[in-house]
Amino acid sequence: MDEQEQKPASTRSGFAPFTIGQDVHIDRGGGGLLLAQRDMHVSRGGGQWLVALGNQTVEKGGGAVLVSREARVSNGSIGLVVANRVTLEGTARALVSISVSAVAAAAIGFGLGVLFGRGRTPRRRSTS
C-alpha cells in the first residue's frame, strides 16, 4: 500500500486537550494543542496551538497560534500566523502574520542580547 493511500495517523471529531500525529485531520472538533509531524487539515474546528511541520489548511475554523510551513485559511480567524506562505480566502482573518525567518532572527537577537547584555548592568554607588 502506498504511503499516501494510508489512513492519516489522527482523524477525529470532538474536543481533546492534545492531538499528536503524522497527518492530523480534525472535523468539527478542536483542542488545546494540535501537533502534526507532516500536514494538518482542520474543518469547522480549531484550537489554541495549531502546529504542523508541513502544510496546514483551516476551513471555517480558527485558533490562537498557527505555525506551519505553508498555511491556507478559508472563512476562519487566526490570532498569530507563523508561516513562510499564508493564503487567506473568503472571510478569513489573521491578526498578525510573521514569516518563519523573522521569528528565527528575533530569537537569535534575543539570545545574543541576553548573552552579551548581562555584564553591562551599571553598579549603584553608595551615598555614605
N, C-alpha and C positions, 0 to 999 in steps of 0.2 A: 504494500500500500504506500502510495506517495505521501510525503510529509504534509503537503498542502491539503490532502484529502482527509487527514486525520481530524477527529473532533478536537476543538480547542480545549486547552487544559482546564479552563474555568468558564463555564457558561451557566448563568443563573439569573433568577429574578428575586426580588425582595431585598431586605436590608441585612447586611453583615458588617461587623466592625472592620474586618480585614479581608481582602480578596487578593490572593497572590497566585500567579500562574504564568505559563508561557504566552499564550494569546488569551486575553480576557475579553469576554463578551457579556455585557450586562444589559438586560431588557427589563424596564420598569422596576429598577432597584437602585441600590446605592450602598454607601458605606463610608467609614472614616478614611480608610486608606485602600486605594485600588492600585495594585502594582502589577505590571506586565513585563516579562522579560523580552517580549517582542512587541506585538501590536495590541491595541485596545480599541474596542468599539462599545460605546455607551449609548443606549437608546431610551429616551424617556426616564432618565435617572441621573445620578451624579454622586458626588462625594466631596469630602473636604480636600483630599490629595488624590489626584489622578496622575500617576507616574507610569510612563511607558518608555522603554529603551528604543523602541521602533516608532511607528506612526500611531496616531490617535485620532479617532473620529467620535464626535459627540453630536447626537441628533436629539433635539427637544429636551435638553438636559443642561446640566451645569456643574460647577464646582468652585471651590475657593482657589485652588492652585492646580494648574495643569502643566506638566513637564513632559516633553517628548521631543523627538527629532523633527517630526512634521505634525502639525495639528490642523484639523478641519472641524469647525463648529458650525452647525446648522440650527438656527432657531433656538439658541440657548444663550446662557450667560456664564462667563468665567471671570473670576476676580483677577488673577495673575496668570499670564501665559508665558512660559519659558520654552521657546522652540526656535529652531532655525527658520522654519517657514510656517506662517499662520494664515489660514484661509477662514474668513468669516462670511457665512452665507445666510441669506434671508434676514431674519431679525436678530441675528447673533450679535452679542456684545462682549467685549473684553475691557475691563477697567485699565489694565496695564499689560503691555506685551513687551517682552525682553528677549533678545537672542541669547543663545547658549554661550556664545563667545563673550558677550558683555558681562554675563554673570561670572564667567571664569576670570575675566580681567578684574572685576570688582573683588572677587575672593582673593586673588593674588595680591592686589593692592592693599586689602585689609590685612592680610597675613604679614606683608612686609612692614606695614605701619606698626603692627603690634610687635614684631620682632625688633625693629630698629628704633621704635619710639619709647621703649622702656627706660633707657639710660638717660633720657633728656628731661626728666622731671626736675623743676627748679627746687632747690633746697630753701627752707624757711630760715630766716635769720632770727636769732633771739634778740629781744629788745631790752635785755637787762644790762 
